[in-house]
Amino acid sequence: MFHPKLFENRNVIVTGAGRGIGLEVARQFLDCGARVLVHTGRNRDRALPDFLLTAESERRALLLPANFLQPGGAAAFAEQALEFFDKVHVLVNNAGTMHGRFPAGELTDADYETIVQLNQTSVVELTRALLPALRAAQGAAIVNTVSISALTGGSPGSAIYSASKAFVATYSKALARELAPDGIRVNCVSPGTIDTDFHARYSSRDKLEQTRKSIPLQRLGTSEDCAPAYLFLAAPSLSGYITGQVLEINGGQLIC
């Protein structure tokens, strides 16, 4: 566990934080003293855990739904974020999904556009809109969620999802070089096969069991396995000389 004051007086934005890895990332930032703007996803009626509601009541968190698939959705979210924070010390771009598994010959324009909009275009839109507040923080960090599939190409039906994550990984490296003079570090966390409702929706239990057997640590990952990497990459005192990197969290799946 990190020091409870590691992010004291730091403003943090976490997108895609209504469930899974993003929710655990938000929890750990709150536990370390941050003020956290929590993007709770598209569903305004989603049931949220007590710790988020408590943090909101104590004015340590702002819970904000937004639909990044809608035209202007990411820009509207950023505008609301800037009403809450004049400076952003940490931006975690975590929102994204596979949307579905689509064989190459059956992928529709609409499905393609949905995956690209959510997984890559919204990351660009949010980063652009929040850049003045990140610069104002004087030593900010951006941490983007990619995927093991950005390197492997993923499993059948996930080509566009995998490619969109590879886009974010390359975009992040380019941003790291461009924003270094502003003191903004940009890194990625790349989860492997993590046992969240993402795989409950898009992978069968048989497929997950086959994957588990192939992992050197012989288990699937958890949100708790992934979240500390985000805090590590966000903290200047821990990773102040790290930028333009992708941190793989996969139980050894990519050992060469």
Contacts in CASP RR format, 6 or more apart in sequence:
PFRMAT RR
TARGET T0000
AUTHOR 0000-0000-0000
METHOD contacts of the structure
MODEL  1
MFHPKLFENRNVIVTGAGRGIGLEVARQFLDCGARVLVHTGRNRDRALPD
FLLTAESERRALLLPANFLQPGGAAAFAEQALEFFDKVHVLVNNAGTMHG
RFPAGELTDADYETIVQLNQTSVVELTRALLPALRAAQGAAIVNTVSISA
LTGGSPGSAIYSASKAFVATYSKALARELAPDGIRVNCVSPGTIDTDFHA
RYSSRDKLEQTRKSIPLQRLGTSEDCAPAYLFLAAPSLSGYITGQVLEIN
GGQLIC
1 31 0 8 1.000
2 28 0 8 1.000
2 31 0 8 1.000
2 32 0 8 1.000
2 228 0 8 1.000
2 231 0 8 1.000
2 235 0 8 1.000
3 32 0 8 1.000
4 31 0 8 1.000
4 32 0 8 1.000
4 33 0 8 1.000
5 32 0 8 1.000
5 33 0 8 1.000
6 32 0 8 1.000
6 33 0 8 1.000
6 231 0 8 1.000
6 235 0 8 1.000
6 237 0 8 1.000
7 29 0 8 1.000
7 32 0 8 1.000
7 33 0 8 1.000
7 34 0 8 1.000
7 89 0 8 1.000
7 90 0 8 1.000
7 231 0 8 1.000
7 234 0 8 1.000
7 235 0 8 1.000
8 32 0 8 1.000
8 33 0 8 1.000
8 34 0 8 1.000
9 35 0 8 1.000
10 33 0 8 1.000
10 34 0 8 1.000
10 35 0 8 1.000
10 89 0 8 1.000
10 90 0 8 1.000
11 34 0 8 1.000
11 35 0 8 1.000
11 37 0 8 1.000
11 85 0 8 1.000
11 87 0 8 1.000
11 88 0 8 1.000
11 89 0 8 1.000
11 90 0 8 1.000
11 137 0 8 1.000
12 29 0 8 1.000
12 34 0 8 1.000
12 35 0 8 1.000
12 36 0 8 1.000
12 37 0 8 1.000
12 88 0 8 1.000
12 89 0 8 1.000
12 90 0 8 1.000
12 91 0 8 1.000
12 92 0 8 1.000
12 234 0 8 1.000
13 36 0 8 1.000
13 37 0 8 1.000
13 39 0 8 1.000
13 81 0 8 1.000
13 85 0 8 1.000
13 88 0 8 1.000
13 90 0 8 1.000
13 91 0 8 1.000
13 92 0 8 1.000
13 130 0 8 1.000
14 22 0 8 1.000
14 25 0 8 1.000
14 26 0 8 1.000
14 29 0 8 1.000
14 36 0 8 1.000
14 37 0 8 1.000
14 38 0 8 1.000
14 39 0 8 1.000
14 92 0 8 1.000
14 94 0 8 1.000
15 39 0 8 1.000
15 41 0 8 1.000
15 68 0 8 1.000
15 77 0 8 1.000
15 92 0 8 1.000
15 93 0 8 1.000
15 94 0 8 1.000
15 95 0 8 1.000
15 122 0 8 1.000
15 126 0 8 1.000
16 22 0 8 1.000
16 39 0 8 1.000
16 40 0 8 1.000
16 41 0 8 1.000
16 94 0 8 1.000
16 95 0 8 1.000
16 96 0 8 1.000
17 23 0 8 1.000
17 25 0 8 1.000
17 26 0 8 1.000
17 38 0 8 1.000
17 39 0 8 1.000
17 40 0 8 1.000
17 41 0 8 1.000
17 92 0 8 1.000
17 94 0 8 1.000
18 26 0 8 1.000
18 38 0 8 1.000
18 39 0 8 1.000
18 40 0 8 1.000
18 41 0 8 1.000
18 46 0 8 1.000
18 48 0 8 1.000
19 46 0 8 1.000
19 196 0 8 1.000
19 197 0 8 1.000
20 196 0 8 1.000
20 197 0 8 1.000
20 198 0 8 1.000
20 223 0 8 1.000
21 94 0 8 1.000
21 145 0 8 1.000
21 191 0 8 1.000
21 194 0 8 1.000
21 196 0 8 1.000
21 223 0 8 1.000
21 226 0 8 1.000
21 227 0 8 1.000
22 92 0 8 1.000
22 94 0 8 1.000
22 145 0 8 1.000
22 223 0 8 1.000
22 227 0 8 1.000
23 49 0 8 1.000
23 52 0 8 1.000
23 223 0 8 1.000
24 223 0 8 1.000
24 224 0 8 1.000
24 226 0 8 1.000
24 227 0 8 1.000
25 92 0 8 1.000
25 94 0 8 1.000
25 226 0 8 1.000
25 227 0 8 1.000
25 230 0 8 1.000
25 231 0 8 1.000
26 36 0 8 1.000
26 38 0 8 1.000
26 52 0 8 1.000
26 61 0 8 1.000
27 51 0 8 1.000
27 52 0 8 1.000
27 227 0 8 1.000
28 227 0 8 1.000
28 228 0 8 1.000
28 230 0 8 1.000
28 231 0 8 1.000
29 36 0 8 1.000
29 90 0 8 1.000
29 230 0 8 1.000
29 231 0 8 1.000
29 234 0 8 1.000
30 36 0 8 1.000
30 51 0 8 1.000
30 55 0 8 1.000
30 60 0 8 1.000
30 61 0 8 1.000
32 231 0 8 1.000
33 60 0 8 1.000
34 60 0 8 1.000
34 90 0 8 1.000
35 60 0 8 1.000
35 61 0 8 1.000
35 85 0 8 1.000
36 55 0 8 1.000
36 60 0 8 1.000
36 61 0 8 1.000
36 62 0 8 1.000
37 61 0 8 1.000
37 62 0 8 1.000
37 64 0 8 1.000
37 81 0 8 1.000
37 84 0 8 1.000
37 85 0 8 1.000
38 52 0 8 1.000
38 61 0 8 1.000
38 62 0 8 1.000
38 63 0 8 1.000
38 64 0 8 1.000
39 64 0 8 1.000
39 65 0 8 1.000
39 66 0 8 1.000
39 77 0 8 1.000
39 95 0 8 1.000
40 46 0 8 1.000
40 48 0 8 1.000
40 52 0 8 1.000
40 63 0 8 1.000
40 64 0 8 1.000
40 65 0 8 1.000
41 65 0 8 1.000
41 66 0 8 1.000
41 67 0 8 1.000
41 95 0 8 1.000
42 65 0 8 1.000
42 66 0 8 1.000
42 67 0 8 1.000
42 68 0 8 1.000
42 69 0 8 1.000
43 65 0 8 1.000
44 65 0 8 1.000
46 65 0 8 1.000
48 63 0 8 1.000
52 61 0 8 1.000
52 63 0 8 1.000
53 63 0 8 1.000
55 61 0 8 1.000
56 62 0 8 1.000
56 63 0 8 1.000
62 84 0 8 1.000
64 77 0 8 1.000
64 80 0 8 1.000
64 81 0 8 1.000
66 73 0 8 1.000
66 74 0 8 1.000
66 76 0 8 1.000
66 77 0 8 1.000
66 80 0 8 1.000
67 73 0 8 1.000
68 74 0 8 1.000
68 77 0 8 1.000
68 95 0 8 1.000
68 117 0 8 1.000
68 118 0 8 1.000
68 122 0 8 1.000
68 125 0 8 1.000
68 126 0 8 1.000
69 114 0 8 1.000
69 117 0 8 1.000
69 118 0 8 1.000
72 125 0 8 1.000
74 121 0 8 1.000
74 122 0 8 1.000
74 125 0 8 1.000
74 126 0 8 1.000
74 129 0 8 1.000
75 125 0 8 1.000
75 129 0 8 1.000
77 126 0 8 1.000
78 125 0 8 1.000
78 126 0 8 1.000
78 129 0 8 1.000
78 130 0 8 1.000
79 129 0 8 1.000
81 88 0 8 1.000
81 130 0 8 1.000
81 133 0 8 1.000
82 129 0 8 1.000
82 130 0 8 1.000
82 133 0 8 1.000
85 133 0 8 1.000
86 133 0 8 1.000
86 136 0 8 1.000
87 133 0 8 1.000
87 136 0 8 1.000
87 137 0 8 1.000
88 130 0 8 1.000
88 133 0 8 1.000
88 134 0 8 1.000
88 136 0 8 1.000
88 137 0 8 1.000
88 140 0 8 1.000
89 137 0 8 1.000
89 139 0 8 1.000
89 140 0 8 1.000
89 141 0 8 1.000
89 234 0 8 1.000
90 140 0 8 1.000
90 141 0 8 1.000
90 142 0 8 1.000
90 143 0 8 1.000
90 234 0 8 1.000
91 126 0 8 1.000
91 127 0 8 1.000
91 130 0 8 1.000
91 134 0 8 1.000
91 140 0 8 1.000
91 141 0 8 1.000
91 142 0 8 1.000
91 143 0 8 1.000
92 142 0 8 1.000
92 143 0 8 1.000
92 144 0 8 1.000
92 145 0 8 1.000
92 230 0 8 1.000
92 234 0 8 1.000
93 122 0 8 1.000
93 123 0 8 1.000
93 126 0 8 1.000
93 127 0 8 1.000
93 142 0 8 1.000
93 143 0 8 1.000
93 144 0 8 1.000
93 145 0 8 1.000
93 168 0 8 1.000
94 144 0 8 1.000
94 145 0 8 1.000
95 118 0 8 1.000
95 122 0 8 1.000
96 118 0 8 1.000
96 119 0 8 1.000
96 122 0 8 1.000
96 145 0 8 1.000
97 118 0 8 1.000
97 119 0 8 1.000
97 161 0 8 1.000
97 198 0 8 1.000
98 115 0 8 1.000
98 158 0 8 1.000
98 161 0 8 1.000
98 198 0 8 1.000
98 201 0 8 1.000
98 202 0 8 1.000
99 111 0 8 1.000
99 114 0 8 1.000
99 115 0 8 1.000
99 118 0 8 1.000
99 161 0 8 1.000
100 111 0 8 1.000
100 157 0 8 1.000
100 158 0 8 1.000
100 161 0 8 1.000
100 201 0 8 1.000
100 202 0 8 1.000
101 156 0 8 1.000
101 157 0 8 1.000
101 158 0 8 1.000
101 202 0 8 1.000
102 108 0 8 1.000
102 111 0 8 1.000
102 157 0 8 1.000
102 159 0 8 1.000
102 160 0 8 1.000
103 156 0 8 1.000
103 157 0 8 1.000
104 157 0 8 1.000
104 159 0 8 1.000
107 159 0 8 1.000
107 160 0 8 1.000
111 160 0 8 1.000
112 160 0 8 1.000
115 160 0 8 1.000
115 161 0 8 1.000
115 164 0 8 1.000
116 160 0 8 1.000
116 164 0 8 1.000
119 161 0 8 1.000
119 164 0 8 1.000
119 165 0 8 1.000
119 167 0 8 1.000
119 168 0 8 1.000
120 164 0 8 1.000
120 167 0 8 1.000
120 168 0 8 1.000
120 171 0 8 1.000
123 144 0 8 1.000
123 168 0 8 1.000
123 171 0 8 1.000
124 171 0 8 1.000
127 142 0 8 1.000
127 175 0 8 1.000
134 140 0 8 1.000
134 142 0 8 1.000
134 182 0 8 1.000
134 184 0 8 1.000
135 182 0 8 1.000
135 184 0 8 1.000
138 183 0 8 1.000
139 182 0 8 1.000
139 183 0 8 1.000
139 184 0 8 1.000
139 185 0 8 1.000
139 236 0 8 1.000
140 183 0 8 1.000
140 184 0 8 1.000
140 185 0 8 1.000
141 184 0 8 1.000
141 185 0 8 1.000
141 186 0 8 1.000
141 187 0 8 1.000
141 233 0 8 1.000
141 234 0 8 1.000
141 235 0 8 1.000
141 236 0 8 1.000
141 239 0 8 1.000
142 172 0 8 1.000
142 175 0 8 1.000
142 179 0 8 1.000
142 184 0 8 1.000
142 185 0 8 1.000
142 186 0 8 1.000
142 187 0 8 1.000
143 186 0 8 1.000
143 187 0 8 1.000
143 188 0 8 1.000
143 189 0 8 1.000
143 230 0 8 1.000
143 233 0 8 1.000
143 234 0 8 1.000
144 168 0 8 1.000
144 169 0 8 1.000
144 171 0 8 1.000
144 172 0 8 1.000
144 186 0 8 1.000
144 187 0 8 1.000
144 188 0 8 1.000
144 189 0 8 1.000
145 168 0 8 1.000
145 188 0 8 1.000
145 189 0 8 1.000
145 190 0 8 1.000
145 191 0 8 1.000
146 165 0 8 1.000
146 166 0 8 1.000
146 168 0 8 1.000
146 169 0 8 1.000
146 172 0 8 1.000
146 188 0 8 1.000
146 189 0 8 1.000
146 190 0 8 1.000
146 246 0 8 1.000
147 161 0 8 1.000
147 162 0 8 1.000
147 165 0 8 1.000
147 190 0 8 1.000
147 191 0 8 1.000
147 192 0 8 1.000
148 154 0 8 1.000
148 190 0 8 1.000
148 191 0 8 1.000
148 192 0 8 1.000
148 193 0 8 1.000
148 248 0 8 1.000
148 250 0 8 1.000
148 253 0 8 1.000
148 254 0 8 1.000
149 155 0 8 1.000
149 158 0 8 1.000
149 161 0 8 1.000
149 162 0 8 1.000
149 165 0 8 1.000
150 162 0 8 1.000
150 165 0 8 1.000
150 166 0 8 1.000
150 168 0 8 1.000
150 169 0 8 1.000
150 190 0 8 1.000
150 246 0 8 1.000
151 166 0 8 1.000
151 190 0 8 1.000
151 254 0 8 1.000
152 162 0 8 1.000
152 254 0 8 1.000
153 159 0 8 1.000
153 162 0 8 1.000
153 163 0 8 1.000
153 166 0 8 1.000
154 161 0 8 1.000
154 162 0 8 1.000
155 203 0 8 1.000
155 207 0 8 1.000
158 202 0 8 1.000
165 190 0 8 1.000
168 188 0 8 1.000
169 188 0 8 1.000
169 190 0 8 1.000
169 246 0 8 1.000
172 186 0 8 1.000
172 187 0 8 1.000
172 188 0 8 1.000
172 244 0 8 1.000
172 246 0 8 1.000
173 186 0 8 1.000
173 244 0 8 1.000
175 184 0 8 1.000
175 186 0 8 1.000
176 185 0 8 1.000
176 186 0 8 1.000
176 187 0 8 1.000
176 243 0 8 1.000
176 244 0 8 1.000
177 244 0 8 1.000
179 185 0 8 1.000
179 186 0 8 1.000
180 243 0 8 1.000
185 233 0 8 1.000
185 236 0 8 1.000
185 239 0 8 1.000
185 240 0 8 1.000
185 242 0 8 1.000
185 243 0 8 1.000
185 244 0 8 1.000
186 243 0 8 1.000
186 244 0 8 1.000
187 233 0 8 1.000
187 239 0 8 1.000
187 242 0 8 1.000
187 243 0 8 1.000
187 244 0 8 1.000
187 245 0 8 1.000
187 246 0 8 1.000
187 247 0 8 1.000
188 244 0 8 1.000
188 245 0 8 1.000
188 246 0 8 1.000
188 247 0 8 1.000
189 226 0 8 1.000
189 229 0 8 1.000
189 230 0 8 1.000
189 233 0 8 1.000
189 246 0 8 1.000
189 247 0 8 1.000
189 249 0 8 1.000
190 246 0 8 1.000
190 247 0 8 1.000
190 248 0 8 1.000
190 249 0 8 1.000
190 250 0 8 1.000
191 221 0 8 1.000
191 226 0 8 1.000
191 249 0 8 1.000
191 250 0 8 1.000
192 221 0 8 1.000
192 248 0 8 1.000
192 249 0 8 1.000
192 250 0 8 1.000
192 251 0 8 1.000
192 253 0 8 1.000
193 199 0 8 1.000
193 208 0 8 1.000
193 211 0 8 1.000
193 212 0 8 1.000
193 215 0 8 1.000
193 220 0 8 1.000
193 221 0 8 1.000
193 250 0 8 1.000
193 253 0 8 1.000
194 220 0 8 1.000
194 221 0 8 1.000
194 222 0 8 1.000
194 223 0 8 1.000
194 225 0 8 1.000
194 226 0 8 1.000
194 249 0 8 1.000
195 208 0 8 1.000
195 220 0 8 1.000
195 221 0 8 1.000
195 222 0 8 1.000
196 222 0 8 1.000
196 223 0 8 1.000
199 208 0 8 1.000
199 220 0 8 1.000
203 211 0 8 1.000
208 220 0 8 1.000
211 220 0 8 1.000
212 218 0 8 1.000
212 219 0 8 1.000
212 220 0 8 1.000
214 253 0 8 1.000
215 250 0 8 1.000
215 251 0 8 1.000
215 252 0 8 1.000
215 253 0 8 1.000
216 251 0 8 1.000
216 252 0 8 1.000
216 253 0 8 1.000
216 255 0 8 1.000
217 251 0 8 1.000
217 252 0 8 1.000
219 251 0 8 1.000
221 249 0 8 1.000
221 251 0 8 1.000
225 249 0 8 1.000
226 249 0 8 1.000
229 247 0 8 1.000
229 249 0 8 1.000
231 238 0 8 1.000
232 238 0 8 1.000
232 239 0 8 1.000
232 247 0 8 1.000
233 239 0 8 1.000
233 242 0 8 1.000
233 245 0 8 1.000
233 247 0 8 1.000
248 254 0 8 1.000
END
